[in-house]
Amino acid sequence: MILSFLSSLLLASACAAPAIDSLSEQAGPATALASPEPGRPPLRDWTVMVYMNGKSNIEPFALGDLNRFETVGSSEKVAIVAELGRSKGLDNDTTADGDWAGVRRYFVTKDQDKEHIASTLLADLGNPDMGDWKEAASFLKWAKAEYPAKKYLFIIWDHGWGWIDPKKPGDNLLDGTKSISHDFVSGNYIKTTEMGNIFREAGRVDLYVSMACFMQMAEVAYEIKDGADVIVGSEEVIQLPSLNWEDFFALLKKNPGAKAETAGVYMVDTFREMYGRPEYAEMLEKTKYGVQLSALRAAKLPLFVKKAKTWYSLAMAADDRRALARAKAEVLRFEVGDEVSDPDKRISFYGDLHHFADLAGRYADPARPGAKEQASAGEALKDFITGELIIKNVWLGKDRTGKEYSSTRGLGIQIPGRPGNLIEYYPTYSKLAFEKASGWDSFVKYLESIGE
């Protein structure tokens, strides 16, 4: 599912354990250790809840990001709590901070030592499965009960793989695949169709952020549209300086009255600022990546689906195969494969929807029957994406084929490329809420039939 510093970093999956809803109910391996605030504020402006699944090959980055949280820390107006998992014996294992294994909950306090976690340890949960949606829901319910606030921000931090549920050949997959919240120890992960369960169980939040690759897709966003007002994520791989935690938390702490859309813009703008710094710009150039992050309004997703369905239905009726073939060939696609498996980045099947619709309109034959209606629907879809659905979208750089990320408009979608096998995954597209509402898979099959 999520992040990677180079495209060669491995990705994988996870499974679950009993839910723990409050410190007073913990038993067995789950042990309450401390109460960080004897005089706790009764109601903060924000509670930030970070579900940090570091039980994988990105463990050092999970510990590093928690240390970055500490450079700002919690306040009377903003609480930051984290559930952090780590393991032993996997690739990139680190012995930092006592080399413990399992899952712990922390109240994030201010500290400038980036080599050691100084935050208050609230509970040692043993070793629950962080790839189980029930564990994520348990953390969310606990955090909301223990740290009540006017507004809530929930972040899932780990590998990500868009809507795909990768196949797991065997009981314990320790290499080579991706999805969201992959627990390499259990071999389990949170499926796209399970993401909505988290919010149905634990309640809505104001802002949800995927600190994970490829998650800002129509298919993923629609699955969680009832769980958050604002959804932030990336259409592309998220590199591993990850997000700009220091500046984001500083802004939220300075402006705790910020509403969800404003906080989403803070997250997006600080991301753009960080990757624009010379050292990170140089990193992107060397790794041949661009970056992108966007914030969207979840309430606009049902109307977006209607406009997308109208457009693709008219495109199929007009049947301008030459124009659609060119759009497939030129659309900005995201890094599903790599330079070996997909050298010209044409097999990749995740692309920017606005860019695809724009190219299809640009190359359309205006004399074809239905072309005028298709063009009108395409403009309406593009205008809705940029004017209503997407709150803020930022980008930097070029991909390894030289395509500019300025073509992004903030929402990815399944757009079939050339035939090829980049990853094995379960045929679950028909189960997605987005597909049930939009019928997009019929358009996918149509696009597959026309080639490039």
C-alpha positions as CSV (number, residue, x, y, z in Angstrom):
1,M,0.0,0.0,0.0
2,I,2.1,2.9,0.9
3,L,5.4,4.7,0.7
4,S,8.7,4.0,-0.9
5,F,11.9,5.9,-1.1
6,L,13.1,4.0,-4.2
7,S,10.8,1.9,-6.4
8,S,12.9,-1.1,-5.4
9,L,11.6,-1.0,-1.8
10,L,9.5,-4.1,-1.1
11,L,5.8,-3.9,-0.1
12,A,3.5,-6.4,1.6
13,S,0.4,-7.4,3.9
14,A,-1.2,-8.1,7.4
15,C,-4.1,-9.6,9.8
16,A,-6.0,-8.7,13.2
17,A,-6.5,-9.2,16.9
18,P,-9.0,-8.4,19.7
19,A,-10.1,-4.8,19.9
20,I,-9.3,-2.7,22.9
21,D,-11.6,0.3,23.4
22,S,-10.3,2.0,26.4
23,L,-7.4,1.8,28.8
24,S,-9.7,0.7,31.6
25,E,-10.7,-2.3,29.6
26,Q,-7.2,-3.6,28.6
27,A,-6.3,-7.0,29.8
28,G,-3.8,-9.8,29.0
29,P,-0.9,-8.6,26.9
30,A,-2.5,-5.2,26.6
31,T,-1.2,-3.2,29.5
32,A,-1.9,0.4,30.5
33,L,1.3,2.1,31.5
34,A,0.7,5.8,32.1
35,S,-1.8,8.7,32.1
36,P,-0.1,11.6,30.5
37,E,-2.4,14.4,31.6
38,P,-3.6,14.6,35.2
39,G,-5.4,17.9,34.3
40,R,-6.5,16.9,30.8
41,P,-8.5,19.6,28.9
42,P,-12.1,18.5,28.6
43,L,-12.5,19.2,24.9
44,R,-9.7,20.0,22.5
45,D,-10.1,21.5,19.0
46,W,-8.4,18.6,17.3
47,T,-7.3,15.1,18.1
48,V,-4.9,13.6,15.6
49,M,-4.8,9.8,15.5
50,V,-2.0,8.1,13.6
51,Y,-2.2,4.3,12.9
52,M,1.5,3.6,12.2
53,N,2.0,0.1,10.9
54,G,5.7,-0.3,10.9
55,K,5.6,-4.1,11.1
56,S,7.3,-4.3,7.7
57,N,10.4,-3.2,5.8
58,I,9.7,0.4,6.6
59,E,10.0,0.2,10.3
60,P,12.9,2.7,10.6
61,F,10.7,5.3,8.8
62,A,7.8,4.7,11.2
63,L,10.1,5.4,14.2
64,G,11.6,8.4,12.5
65,D,8.2,9.9,11.7
66,L,7.0,9.5,15.3
67,N,10.2,11.4,16.3
68,R,9.3,14.1,13.8
69,F,5.8,14.4,15.4
70,E,7.6,15.1,18.7
71,T,9.4,18.2,17.4
72,V,5.9,19.9,17.7
73,G,4.1,17.6,20.1
74,S,0.6,17.9,21.6
75,S,-0.9,21.0,23.2
76,E,-4.0,22.0,25.2
77,K,-5.8,22.5,21.8
78,V,-4.4,19.7,19.7
79,A,-3.7,16.1,20.9
80,I,-1.6,13.8,18.9
81,V,-1.8,10.0,19.7
82,A,-0.2,7.2,17.8
83,E,-0.5,3.4,17.6
84,L,2.9,2.2,16.5
85,G,3.8,-1.3,15.4
86,R,7.2,-2.8,14.8
87,S,8.8,-6.3,14.5
88,K,12.0,-8.2,14.4
89,G,13.8,-10.0,11.7
90,L,12.3,-8.4,8.6
91,D,14.2,-6.4,6.0
92,N,15.4,-3.0,7.3
93,D,14.9,-4.0,10.9
94,T,16.3,-1.5,13.3
95,T,17.5,-1.9,16.9
96,A,16.6,1.7,17.7
97,D,14.6,2.6,20.8
98,G,15.2,-0.7,22.6
99,D,14.5,-3.0,19.7
100,W,11.1,-4.0,21.1
101,A,8.5,-5.8,18.9
102,G,4.7,-5.5,19.0
103,V,2.3,-2.7,19.1
104,R,2.2,0.3,21.5
105,R,0.1,3.5,22.0
106,Y,1.7,6.8,22.6
107,F,0.6,10.3,23.6
108,V,3.0,12.5,21.6
109,T,4.8,15.1,23.7
110,K,7.3,17.7,22.5
111,D,10.9,16.6,22.3
112,Q,13.8,17.6,20.0
113,D,15.8,14.3,20.1
114,K,15.1,12.8,16.8
115,E,16.9,9.6,17.7
116,H,14.8,8.5,20.6
117,I,11.0,8.4,21.2
118,A,10.3,10.4,24.4
119,S,6.5,10.5,24.2
120,T,4.4,9.0,27.0
121,L,3.8,5.3,26.5
122,L,0.1,4.8,27.2
123,A,-0.2,1.0,26.6
124,D,1.6,-2.0,25.4
125,L,-0.9,-4.0,23.4
126,G,1.2,-7.1,22.8
127,N,1.2,-8.1,19.1
128,P,-2.2,-7.5,17.6
129,D,-2.6,-7.8,13.8
130,M,-2.4,-4.3,12.3
131,G,-3.6,-5.6,9.0
132,D,-7.0,-6.2,10.5
133,W,-9.5,-3.3,10.1
134,K,-10.9,-4.2,13.5
135,E,-7.6,-3.2,15.1
136,A,-7.6,0.2,13.3
137,A,-11.2,0.7,14.4
138,S,-10.3,-0.2,18.0
139,F,-7.5,2.4,18.0
140,L,-9.8,5.0,16.5
141,K,-12.6,4.4,19.0
142,W,-10.1,4.4,21.9
143,A,-8.5,7.7,20.8
144,K,-11.8,9.4,20.4
145,A,-13.0,8.2,23.8
146,E,-9.8,9.1,25.7
147,Y,-9.1,12.4,23.9
148,P,-12.4,14.0,22.9
149,A,-12.3,16.9,20.5
150,K,-14.4,19.1,18.3
151,K,-12.7,17.7,15.3
152,Y,-10.8,14.5,14.5
153,L,-8.0,13.6,12.1
154,F,-7.3,10.0,11.4
155,I,-4.1,8.9,9.5
156,I,-3.2,5.4,8.3
157,W,0.6,5.2,7.8
158,D,2.0,2.3,5.9
159,H,2.4,0.7,2.5
160,G,-0.4,1.3,0.0
161,W,-1.7,-0.1,-3.3
162,G,-4.8,1.8,-4.3
163,W,-7.9,-0.4,-4.7
164,I,-6.0,-3.6,-5.3
165,D,-6.1,-6.6,-2.9
166,P,-2.8,-8.4,-3.8
167,K,-2.7,-12.2,-3.8
168,K,-1.0,-13.8,-0.8
169,P,0.5,-17.2,-1.9
170,G,0.8,-18.9,1.4
171,D,-0.1,-18.0,5.0
172,N,2.6,-15.4,5.5
173,L,3.7,-13.1,2.7
174,L,7.0,-11.4,3.6
175,D,7.9,-9.9,0.2
176,G,7.0,-8.3,-3.0
177,T,3.4,-6.9,-2.8
178,K,1.5,-3.9,-1.5
179,S,-2.1,-2.7,-0.3
180,I,-3.0,-0.7,2.9
181,S,-1.7,-1.4,6.4
182,H,0.3,-4.5,5.5
183,D,1.4,-6.4,8.6
184,F,4.3,-8.5,7.4
185,V,4.2,-10.6,10.5
186,S,0.7,-11.8,10.1
187,G,0.6,-11.6,6.3
188,N,-2.6,-9.7,6.4
189,Y,-3.7,-6.2,5.2
190,I,-6.8,-4.0,5.3
191,K,-8.7,-4.6,2.0
192,T,-10.2,-1.7,0.2
193,T,-13.7,-3.0,0.7
194,E,-12.9,-3.2,4.5
195,M,-11.8,0.4,4.9
196,G,-15.4,1.7,5.3
197,N,-15.8,-0.7,8.2
198,I,-13.4,1.2,10.2
199,F,-15.6,4.3,10.3
200,R,-18.9,2.3,10.5
201,E,-17.4,0.8,13.7
202,A,-15.6,3.8,15.2
203,G,-17.6,6.7,13.8
204,R,-16.8,9.5,11.3
205,V,-13.8,11.8,11.4
206,D,-13.5,15.3,10.0
207,L,-10.3,14.6,8.0
208,Y,-8.8,11.3,6.8
209,V,-5.2,11.0,5.4
210,S,-3.6,8.0,3.7
211,M,0.1,8.2,4.4
212,A,0.4,5.5,1.7
213,C,1.0,5.1,-2.0
214,F,-1.7,5.3,-4.7
215,M,-4.7,5.8,-2.3
216,Q,-6.2,9.0,-3.8
217,M,-8.2,7.0,-6.3
218,A,-11.9,7.3,-7.1
219,E,-12.3,3.6,-6.1
220,V,-10.7,4.1,-2.7
221,A,-12.3,7.5,-1.9
222,Y,-15.8,6.3,-2.7
223,E,-15.3,3.3,-0.3
224,I,-14.8,5.8,2.6
225,K,-16.9,8.7,1.5
226,D,-19.2,8.3,4.5
227,G,-16.3,8.2,7.0
228,A,-14.7,11.6,6.6
229,D,-15.6,15.1,5.4
230,V,-12.2,15.6,3.7
231,I,-9.9,12.9,2.3
232,V,-6.2,13.5,1.6
233,G,-3.9,11.2,-0.3
234,S,-1.6,10.7,-3.3
235,E,-2.3,9.3,-6.7
236,E,1.4,8.3,-6.9
237,V,4.0,6.7,-4.7
238,I,4.7,8.7,-1.6
239,Q,8.5,9.0,-1.1
240,L,10.0,8.4,2.3
241,P,10.5,11.6,3.7
242,S,6.7,11.0,3.7
243,L,4.6,14.1,4.6
244,N,5.7,17.4,6.1
245,W,4.7,16.5,9.7
246,E,6.7,19.3,11.3
247,D,5.1,22.2,9.5
248,F,1.7,20.7,9.3
249,F,1.5,20.1,13.1
250,A,3.0,23.6,13.7
251,L,0.2,25.1,11.6
252,L,-2.5,23.1,13.2
253,K,-1.2,24.0,16.7
254,K,-1.0,27.7,15.7
255,N,-4.5,27.6,14.2
256,P,-6.4,25.0,16.2
257,G,-9.8,26.5,15.1
258,A,-9.1,25.4,11.5
259,K,-11.9,23.5,9.8
260,A,-11.4,20.2,8.1
261,E,-10.9,21.7,4.6
262,T,-8.4,24.2,5.9
263,A,-6.4,21.5,7.7
264,G,-6.5,19.4,4.5
265,V,-5.0,22.4,2.7
266,Y,-2.3,22.7,5.4
267,M,-1.4,19.1,4.8
268,V,-1.2,19.5,1.0
269,D,0.6,22.9,1.0
270,T,3.3,21.8,3.5
271,F,3.9,18.7,1.4
272,R,4.5,20.8,-1.6
273,E,6.8,23.1,0.3
274,M,8.9,20.3,1.7
275,Y,9.5,18.5,-1.7
276,G,10.3,21.9,-3.2
277,R,13.4,22.2,-1.0
278,P,16.7,21.7,-2.9
279,E,17.6,18.4,-1.3
280,Y,14.3,16.8,-2.0
281,A,14.0,18.2,-5.5
282,E,17.4,16.6,-6.2
283,M,16.2,13.3,-4.7
284,L,13.2,13.3,-7.1
285,E,15.4,14.0,-10.0
286,K,17.8,11.2,-9.2
287,T,15.0,8.7,-8.5
288,K,13.1,9.8,-11.6
289,Y,9.9,10.4,-9.7
290,G,7.4,13.2,-9.3
291,V,5.2,13.7,-6.3
292,Q,1.5,14.6,-5.9
293,L,-0.9,15.2,-3.0
294,S,-4.5,16.3,-3.0
295,A,-7.5,17.0,-0.7
296,L,-11.0,16.2,-1.8
297,R,-14.6,16.8,-0.5
298,A,-16.2,13.4,0.2
299,A,-19.7,14.8,0.0
300,K,-19.1,15.6,-3.7
301,L,-18.3,12.0,-4.6
302,P,-21.9,10.8,-5.4
303,L,-22.4,13.7,-7.9
304,F,-18.9,13.0,-9.3
305,V,-19.9,9.4,-10.0
306,K,-22.9,10.6,-12.0
307,K,-20.8,12.9,-14.1
308,A,-18.2,10.2,-14.7
309,K,-20.9,7.7,-15.7
310,T,-22.5,10.2,-18.1
311,W,-19.1,11.0,-19.7
312,Y,-17.9,7.4,-20.2
313,S,-21.3,6.3,-21.5
314,L,-21.3,9.0,-24.2
315,A,-17.6,8.2,-25.0
316,M,-18.6,4.5,-25.6
317,A,-21.6,5.6,-27.7
318,A,-19.4,7.9,-29.8
319,D,-16.9,5.0,-30.2
320,D,-14.0,7.3,-31.2
321,R,-11.4,4.5,-30.8
322,R,-8.6,6.5,-32.3
323,A,-9.0,9.3,-29.8
324,L,-9.3,7.0,-26.9
325,A,-6.3,5.0,-28.0
326,R,-4.2,8.1,-28.1
327,A,-5.5,9.2,-24.7
328,K,-4.5,5.8,-23.3
329,A,-1.0,6.1,-24.7
330,E,-0.4,9.6,-23.4
331,V,-2.2,9.8,-20.1
332,L,-0.1,10.3,-17.0
333,R,0.2,6.9,-15.4
334,F,1.5,6.2,-11.9
335,E,4.4,3.9,-10.9
336,V,2.7,0.5,-10.6
337,G,5.7,-1.2,-12.1
338,D,9.4,-0.2,-12.6
339,E,11.9,0.4,-15.3
340,V,12.4,-3.4,-15.7
341,S,8.8,-4.6,-15.6
342,D,7.2,-1.6,-17.4
343,P,10.1,0.2,-19.2
344,D,8.0,2.8,-21.0
345,K,5.3,3.0,-18.2
346,R,2.5,1.8,-20.5
347,I,1.3,-1.3,-18.7
348,S,0.6,0.6,-15.5
349,F,-3.2,0.7,-15.0
350,Y,-3.5,3.7,-12.6
351,G,-3.9,7.1,-14.3
352,D,-5.2,10.6,-13.7
353,L,-8.8,10.8,-14.7
354,H,-8.9,14.5,-15.5
355,H,-5.9,14.2,-17.8
356,F,-7.4,11.2,-19.6
357,A,-10.8,12.9,-20.2
358,D,-8.9,16.0,-21.4
359,L,-6.8,13.9,-23.9
360,A,-9.9,12.1,-25.1
361,G,-11.6,15.4,-25.8
362,R,-8.5,16.9,-27.4
363,Y,-8.1,14.1,-29.9
364,A,-11.8,13.5,-30.6
365,D,-13.2,13.7,-34.1
366,P,-15.9,16.5,-33.8
367,A,-17.7,15.1,-36.9
368,R,-18.5,11.8,-35.3
369,P,-22.1,11.3,-34.2
370,G,-22.3,11.9,-30.5
371,A,-19.0,13.8,-30.4
372,K,-20.6,17.1,-29.3
373,E,-22.5,15.4,-26.4
374,Q,-19.3,13.6,-25.3
375,A,-17.3,16.8,-25.4
376,S,-19.9,18.6,-23.3
377,A,-19.9,15.8,-20.7
378,G,-16.1,15.7,-20.6
379,E,-15.9,19.4,-19.9
380,A,-18.5,19.1,-17.2
381,L,-16.6,16.2,-15.6
382,K,-13.3,18.1,-15.7
383,D,-14.8,21.3,-14.3
384,F,-16.5,19.3,-11.5
385,I,-13.2,17.6,-10.5
386,T,-11.2,20.9,-10.4
387,G,-14.0,23.2,-9.2
388,E,-16.0,21.1,-6.8
389,L,-14.5,17.8,-5.9
390,I,-10.8,18.7,-5.3
391,I,-10.1,21.3,-2.6
392,K,-6.4,21.6,-3.4
393,N,-3.9,19.6,-5.6
394,V,-0.2,20.0,-5.7
395,W,2.6,18.3,-7.7
396,L,6.3,18.5,-8.4
397,G,8.6,17.1,-11.0
398,K,8.5,14.6,-13.9
399,D,8.2,10.8,-14.0
400,R,10.9,8.6,-15.5
401,T,9.4,8.9,-19.0
402,G,9.6,12.7,-18.9
403,K,5.9,13.4,-18.3
404,E,5.2,16.4,-16.2
405,Y,3.1,16.0,-13.0
406,S,1.4,19.2,-13.8
407,S,-1.0,17.0,-15.7
408,T,-2.5,15.7,-12.4
409,R,-5.7,17.2,-11.1
410,G,-5.9,15.2,-7.9
411,L,-7.8,11.9,-8.6
412,G,-6.6,8.6,-9.9
413,I,-8.7,5.8,-11.4
414,Q,-8.4,2.5,-13.1
415,I,-7.4,3.1,-16.8
416,P,-6.1,-0.1,-18.5
417,G,-2.8,0.2,-20.2
418,R,-1.0,-2.3,-22.5
419,P,-1.4,-6.0,-21.6
420,G,1.1,-7.1,-18.9
421,N,1.4,-8.6,-15.5
422,L,2.9,-6.2,-12.9
423,I,1.2,-7.7,-9.8
424,E,-1.1,-10.6,-9.0
425,Y,-4.3,-9.5,-7.3
426,Y,-7.7,-10.7,-6.5
427,P,-10.6,-10.0,-9.0
428,T,-12.5,-7.8,-6.5
429,Y,-13.3,-4.8,-8.7
430,S,-17.0,-5.7,-8.9
431,K,-17.2,-5.6,-5.1
432,L,-16.1,-2.0,-4.9
433,A,-18.8,0.6,-3.9
434,F,-17.5,2.8,-6.7
435,E,-18.0,0.1,-9.4
436,K,-21.5,-0.7,-8.1
437,A,-22.4,3.0,-8.3
438,S,-20.7,3.9,-11.5
439,G,-20.3,0.7,-13.6
440,W,-16.8,1.9,-14.5
441,D,-15.6,-1.6,-15.2
442,S,-17.7,-1.7,-18.3
443,F,-15.6,1.2,-19.6
444,V,-12.4,-0.5,-18.5
445,K,-13.3,-3.5,-20.6
446,Y,-14.2,-1.3,-23.5
447,L,-10.9,0.5,-23.3
448,E,-9.1,-2.9,-23.1
449,S,-10.7,-3.8,-26.4
450,I,-9.4,-0.9,-28.3
451,G,-5.7,-1.1,-27.5
452,E,-3.5,1.9,-28.0
